[in-house]
Amino acid sequence: MFEQIQLTQQGGVATLTLNRPEKHNAFGDAMIAELNGALAQLEAQPPQLLVLRANGKHFSAGADLAWMKSQAKMSEAHNLSDAKELARLMHRLDAFPSPTLVLVDGAAFGGALGLIACCDIAMATPRSRFCLSEVKLGLIPAVISPFVARAIGQRQSRRYMMTAERFDSETALKLGLIHELTDNLEQDAEQMIATITANGPKAMQACKSLLKQIDGHPFDEPLADLTSSAIAQLRVSDEGQEGLGAFFEKRTPNWVQTNNQDKGHSKESQDVN
């Protein structure tokens, strides 16, 4: 059983919910361990879509202050081990095989921006606020820096990581930290979930994997071979054959029918723990 997060699954949609609203979903070693455990559980049989969200007024205040205070009294070796667990979480979320969607409302500070940057699609509300606050405490956003810098770029990272300025959701949208700003997060999230789950599950996984492989790779013969092989394999796969057949026969592909029978991402989710 998880205590600081919730894991639910309905049809092809799994939802991970940060569940420390009384602490503004601040995370420490316990929440990090639970998130790593939940992701490992889901990796064994990946859902069609993973949604990351939070209970309460705020997405996450970042690191828990009590946890940080205790860490300051620990040895460098202990802190290194602790930081590696956070790094494992970020990498695990970033490398999750299926599409990931994060829903942000309220404050998202410190390490929370790492969680957002590791997800494939990010949606937020106008009341959302963001801050890379670590330098105010004499620290740096080290573990999350590769993912945040990839999302917003080196130039903007230099500014916001070194000034620790708070910025609003409009700025987050312009920076590329979030993809969509909405006044109705629940309704628009449902629409996004419906859009994603209408697509071939294995095709989306293959697309995500391919994007990682081609990132920064020059277009040369090995890359041409890689991309050609990727589409050829999918064309003859069971899912590819079903998708093409459904298109030409003007019918719904079987993965969408399965989701409809399960009522997709309904309000009533079955707890898998």
MARFI-494522 format. One record per residue (C-alpha): residue in one letter; x negated, y, z; residue number from 1. Coordinates in steps of 0.25 Angstrom, whole numbers. Example, Ala and Ser with C-alpha at 12.3 -4.5 7.8 and 13.67 -1.06 7.14 Angstrom:
2
+-----+-------+-------+-------+-----+
| res |    px |    py |    pz |   n |
+-----+-------+-------+-------+-----+
|   A |   -49 |   -18 |    31 |   1 |
|   S |   -55 |    -4 |    29 |   2 |
+-----+-------+-------+-------+-----+
***
This chain:
273
+-----+-------+-------+-------+-----+
| res |    px |    py |    pz |   n |
+-----+-------+-------+-------+-----+
|   M |     0 |     0 |     0 |   1 |
|   F |    -4 |    14 |    -3 |   2 |
|   E |    -3 |    25 |     7 |   3 |
|   Q |    -7 |    38 |     1 |   4 |
|   I |    -2 |    35 |   -14 |   5 |
|   Q |     9 |    28 |   -20 |   6 |
|   L |     9 |    19 |   -32 |   7 |
|   T |    22 |    16 |   -39 |   8 |
|   Q |    24 |    10 |   -53 |   9 |
|   Q |    37 |     9 |   -62 |  10 |
|   G |    36 |     3 |   -75 |  11 |
|   G |    23 |     7 |   -82 |  12 |
|   V |    21 |    19 |   -73 |  13 |
|   A |    13 |    19 |   -60 |  14 |
|   T |    13 |    31 |   -51 |  15 |
|   L |     2 |    34 |   -41 |  16 |
|   T |     7 |    45 |   -31 |  17 |
|   L |    -2 |    52 |   -21 |  18 |
|   N |     6 |    51 |    -8 |  19 |
|   R |     0 |    60 |     3 |  20 |
|   P |     9 |    72 |     2 |  21 |
|   E |     7 |    76 |    16 |  22 |
|   K |    -8 |    78 |    12 |  23 |
|   H |    -5 |    84 |    -1 |  24 |
|   N |   -10 |    71 |    -7 |  25 |
|   A |   -24 |    73 |    -3 |  26 |
|   F |   -33 |    61 |    -5 |  27 |
|   G |   -44 |    54 |     3 |  28 |
|   D |   -50 |    40 |     3 |  29 |
|   A |   -37 |    33 |     6 |  30 |
|   M |   -29 |    39 |    -6 |  31 |
|   I |   -41 |    38 |   -15 |  32 |
|   A |   -42 |    23 |   -12 |  33 |
|   E |   -27 |    21 |   -14 |  34 |
|   L |   -27 |    28 |   -27 |  35 |
|   N |   -39 |    19 |   -32 |  36 |
|   G |   -31 |     7 |   -27 |  37 |
|   A |   -19 |    11 |   -34 |  38 |
|   L |   -26 |    13 |   -47 |  39 |
|   A |   -33 |     0 |   -46 |  40 |
|   Q |   -20 |    -7 |   -44 |  41 |
|   L |   -14 |     0 |   -56 |  42 |
|   E |   -26 |    -3 |   -65 |  43 |
|   A |   -24 |   -18 |   -64 |  44 |
|   Q |   -11 |   -16 |   -72 |  45 |
|   P |   -11 |    -2 |   -77 |  46 |
|   P |     3 |     5 |   -78 |  47 |
|   Q |     7 |    12 |   -91 |  48 |
|   L |     5 |    26 |   -84 |  49 |
|   L |     0 |    30 |   -70 |  50 |
|   V |     6 |    42 |   -64 |  51 |
|   L |    -2 |    50 |   -52 |  52 |
|   R |     6 |    59 |   -44 |  53 |
|   A |     8 |    64 |   -29 |  54 |
|   N |    18 |    65 |   -19 |  55 |
|   G |    21 |    79 |   -12 |  56 |
|   K |    18 |    93 |   -15 |  57 |
|   H |     4 |    91 |   -20 |  58 |
|   F |    -3 |    82 |   -30 |  59 |
|   S |   -16 |    81 |   -21 |  60 |
|   A |   -24 |    91 |   -12 |  61 |
|   G |   -36 |    83 |   -16 |  62 |
|   A |   -45 |    77 |    -5 |  63 |
|   D |   -39 |    75 |     9 |  64 |
|   L |   -46 |    85 |    18 |  65 |
|   A |   -46 |    75 |    30 |  66 |
|   W |   -53 |    65 |    20 |  67 |
|   M |   -63 |    75 |    16 |  68 |
|   K |   -66 |    79 |    30 |  69 |
|   S |   -69 |    65 |    33 |  70 |
|   Q |   -78 |    63 |    21 |  71 |
|   A |   -86 |    75 |    25 |  72 |
|   K |   -91 |    67 |    37 |  73 |
|   M |   -94 |    55 |    29 |  74 |
|   S |  -108 |    51 |    23 |  75 |
|   E |  -111 |    54 |     8 |  76 |
|   A |  -110 |    39 |     5 |  77 |
|   H |   -96 |    39 |    11 |  78 |
|   N |   -92 |    51 |     3 |  79 |
|   L |   -98 |    45 |   -10 |  80 |
|   S |   -90 |    32 |    -8 |  81 |
|   D |   -78 |    40 |    -6 |  82 |
|   A |   -80 |    49 |   -18 |  83 |
|   K |   -82 |    37 |   -26 |  84 |
|   E |   -68 |    32 |   -22 |  85 |
|   L |   -62 |    45 |   -28 |  86 |
|   A |   -71 |    44 |   -40 |  87 |
|   R |   -65 |    29 |   -42 |  88 |
|   L |   -51 |    35 |   -41 |  89 |
|   M |   -53 |    46 |   -51 |  90 |
|   H |   -60 |    36 |   -61 |  91 |
|   R |   -49 |    26 |   -59 |  92 |
|   L |   -38 |    36 |   -61 |  93 |
|   D |   -45 |    42 |   -73 |  94 |
|   A |   -48 |    28 |   -79 |  95 |
|   F |   -34 |    22 |   -76 |  96 |
|   P |   -30 |    14 |   -89 |  97 |
|   S |   -16 |    20 |   -90 |  98 |
|   P |   -11 |    34 |   -92 |  99 |
|   T |   -11 |    42 |   -80 | 100 |
|   L |    -2 |    54 |   -77 | 101 |
|   V |    -4 |    63 |   -65 | 102 |
|   L |     7 |    72 |   -59 | 103 |
|   V |     2 |    84 |   -51 | 104 |
|   D |    11 |    93 |   -42 | 105 |
|   G |     5 |   103 |   -32 | 106 |
|   A |    -9 |   104 |   -28 | 107 |
|   A |   -20 |    95 |   -34 | 108 |
|   F |   -33 |    98 |   -28 | 109 |
|   G |   -47 |    92 |   -28 | 110 |
|   G |   -47 |    78 |   -31 | 111 |
|   A |   -33 |    78 |   -36 | 112 |
|   L |   -38 |    85 |   -49 | 113 |
|   G |   -46 |    72 |   -51 | 114 |
|   L |   -34 |    64 |   -51 | 115 |
|   I |   -27 |    73 |   -60 | 116 |
|   A |   -39 |    74 |   -70 | 117 |
|   C |   -40 |    58 |   -70 | 118 |
|   C |   -25 |    57 |   -75 | 119 |
|   D |   -22 |    57 |   -90 | 120 |
|   I |   -10 |    66 |   -89 | 121 |
|   A |    -8 |    77 |   -78 | 122 |
|   M |     5 |    84 |   -76 | 123 |
|   A |     7 |    95 |   -65 | 124 |
|   T |    17 |   105 |   -60 | 125 |
|   P |    16 |   121 |   -60 | 126 |
|   R |    14 |   120 |   -45 | 127 |
|   S |     1 |   111 |   -46 | 128 |
|   R |   -12 |   117 |   -41 | 129 |
|   F |   -26 |   112 |   -43 | 130 |
|   C |   -39 |   114 |   -37 | 131 |
|   L |   -53 |   108 |   -38 | 132 |
|   S |   -56 |   112 |   -23 | 133 |
|   E |   -68 |   104 |   -19 | 134 |
|   V |   -79 |   115 |   -20 | 135 |
|   K |   -71 |   123 |    -9 | 136 |
|   L |   -75 |   112 |     0 | 137 |
|   G |   -89 |   111 |    -4 | 138 |
|   L |   -86 |    99 |   -13 | 139 |
|   I |   -85 |    96 |   -28 | 140 |
|   P |   -74 |    89 |   -36 | 141 |
|   A |   -84 |    78 |   -39 | 142 |
|   V |   -77 |    65 |   -41 | 143 |
|   I |   -66 |    72 |   -49 | 144 |
|   S |   -74 |    81 |   -58 | 145 |
|   P |   -76 |    72 |   -70 | 146 |
|   F |   -61 |    70 |   -71 | 147 |
|   V |   -57 |    85 |   -69 | 148 |
|   A |   -68 |    90 |   -78 | 149 |
|   R |   -64 |    81 |   -89 | 150 |
|   A |   -50 |    86 |   -87 | 151 |
|   I |   -52 |   101 |   -86 | 152 |
|   G |   -66 |   102 |   -92 | 153 |
|   Q |   -80 |   106 |   -87 | 154 |
|   R |   -78 |   121 |   -88 | 155 |
|   Q |   -65 |   121 |   -80 | 156 |
|   S |   -70 |   111 |   -70 | 157 |
|   R |   -82 |   120 |   -67 | 158 |
|   R |   -72 |   131 |   -63 | 159 |
|   Y |   -62 |   124 |   -55 | 160 |
|   M |   -71 |   114 |   -48 | 161 |
|   M |   -80 |   126 |   -44 | 162 |
|   T |   -70 |   136 |   -40 | 163 |
|   A |   -60 |   127 |   -34 | 164 |
|   E |   -49 |   136 |   -39 | 165 |
|   R |   -35 |   132 |   -38 | 166 |
|   F |   -28 |   132 |   -51 | 167 |
|   D |   -13 |   130 |   -55 | 168 |
|   S |    -7 |   120 |   -64 | 169 |
|   E |    -7 |   129 |   -77 | 170 |
|   T |   -22 |   130 |   -75 | 171 |
|   A |   -23 |   115 |   -73 | 172 |
|   L |   -15 |   113 |   -86 | 173 |
|   K |   -24 |   122 |   -94 | 174 |
|   L |   -37 |   115 |   -88 | 175 |
|   G |   -31 |   102 |   -93 | 176 |
|   L |   -30 |    96 |   -79 | 177 |
|   I |   -16 |    94 |   -81 | 178 |
|   H |    -8 |    91 |   -94 | 179 |
|   E |     6 |    96 |   -91 | 180 |
|   L |    12 |   106 |   -82 | 181 |
|   T |    27 |   104 |   -78 | 182 |
|   D |    37 |   110 |   -69 | 183 |
|   N |    44 |    96 |   -68 | 184 |
|   L |    33 |    86 |   -65 | 185 |
|   E |    42 |    74 |   -62 | 186 |
|   Q |    50 |    76 |   -75 | 187 |
|   D |    39 |    79 |   -84 | 188 |
|   A |    31 |    67 |   -78 | 189 |
|   E |    42 |    58 |   -81 | 190 |
|   Q |    41 |    62 |   -96 | 191 |
|   M |    26 |    61 |   -96 | 192 |
|   I |    28 |    47 |   -90 | 193 |
|   A |    38 |    43 |  -100 | 194 |
|   T |    29 |    48 |  -111 | 195 |
|   I |    17 |    40 |  -107 | 196 |
|   T |    25 |    27 |  -104 | 197 |
|   A |    31 |    27 |  -118 | 198 |
|   N |    17 |    24 |  -123 | 199 |
|   G |     9 |    11 |  -124 | 200 |
|   P |     3 |     8 |  -111 | 201 |
|   K |    -9 |     1 |  -117 | 202 |
|   A |   -11 |    11 |  -128 | 203 |
|   M |   -12 |    22 |  -117 | 204 |
|   Q |   -22 |    14 |  -110 | 205 |
|   A |   -30 |    12 |  -122 | 206 |
|   C |   -29 |    27 |  -126 | 207 |
|   K |   -34 |    31 |  -112 | 208 |
|   S |   -45 |    22 |  -113 | 209 |
|   L |   -49 |    26 |  -127 | 210 |
|   L |   -49 |    41 |  -123 | 211 |
|   K |   -59 |    38 |  -112 | 212 |
|   Q |   -68 |    30 |  -121 | 213 |
|   I |   -68 |    42 |  -132 | 214 |
|   D |   -70 |    53 |  -122 | 215 |
|   G |   -83 |    60 |  -126 | 216 |
|   H |   -86 |    50 |  -137 | 217 |
|   P |   -91 |    55 |  -150 | 218 |
|   F |   -83 |    50 |  -162 | 219 |
|   D |   -92 |    39 |  -168 | 220 |
|   E |   -91 |    25 |  -173 | 221 |
|   P |   -90 |    19 |  -159 | 222 |
|   L |   -79 |    28 |  -156 | 223 |
|   A |   -71 |    26 |  -169 | 224 |
|   D |   -72 |    11 |  -166 | 225 |
|   L |   -67 |    13 |  -152 | 226 |
|   T |   -55 |    21 |  -157 | 227 |
|   S |   -52 |    12 |  -169 | 228 |
|   S |   -53 |     0 |  -160 | 229 |
|   A |   -43 |     6 |  -150 | 230 |
|   I |   -32 |     9 |  -159 | 231 |
|   A |   -34 |    -5 |  -167 | 232 |
|   Q |   -33 |   -13 |  -154 | 233 |
|   L |   -20 |    -5 |  -150 | 234 |
|   R |   -13 |    -7 |  -163 | 235 |
|   V |   -14 |   -22 |  -162 | 236 |
|   S |   -11 |   -22 |  -147 | 237 |
|   D |     3 |   -27 |  -142 | 238 |
|   E |     6 |   -13 |  -137 | 239 |
|   G |     1 |    -7 |  -150 | 240 |
|   Q |    10 |   -16 |  -158 | 241 |
|   E |    22 |   -14 |  -149 | 242 |
|   G |    20 |     2 |  -150 | 243 |
|   L |    19 |     2 |  -166 | 244 |
|   G |    30 |    -8 |  -167 | 245 |
|   A |    39 |     0 |  -158 | 246 |
|   F |    36 |    13 |  -166 | 247 |
|   F |    39 |     7 |  -180 | 248 |
|   E |    51 |    -1 |  -175 | 249 |
|   K |    56 |    12 |  -168 | 250 |
|   R |    58 |     6 |  -154 | 251 |
|   T |    52 |     8 |  -140 | 252 |
|   P |    39 |     1 |  -137 | 253 |
|   N |    40 |   -10 |  -127 | 254 |
|   W |    32 |    -2 |  -116 | 255 |
|   V |    42 |     9 |  -116 | 256 |
|   Q |    54 |    -1 |  -115 | 257 |
|   T |    47 |    -7 |  -103 | 258 |
|   N |    45 |     6 |   -96 | 259 |
|   N |    60 |    10 |   -99 | 260 |
|   Q |    64 |    -3 |   -92 | 261 |
|   D |    56 |     0 |   -80 | 262 |
|   K |    62 |    15 |   -80 | 263 |
|   G |    48 |    20 |   -82 | 264 |
|   H |    43 |    30 |   -71 | 265 |
|   S |    56 |    30 |   -63 | 266 |
|   K |    58 |    38 |   -50 | 267 |
|   E |    59 |    25 |   -43 | 268 |
|   S |    45 |    18 |   -43 | 269 |
|   Q |    42 |     5 |   -37 | 270 |
|   D |    30 |     5 |   -27 | 271 |
|   V |    20 |    -5 |   -31 | 272 |
|   N |    13 |    -5 |   -18 | 273 |
+-----+-------+-------+-------+-----+
***
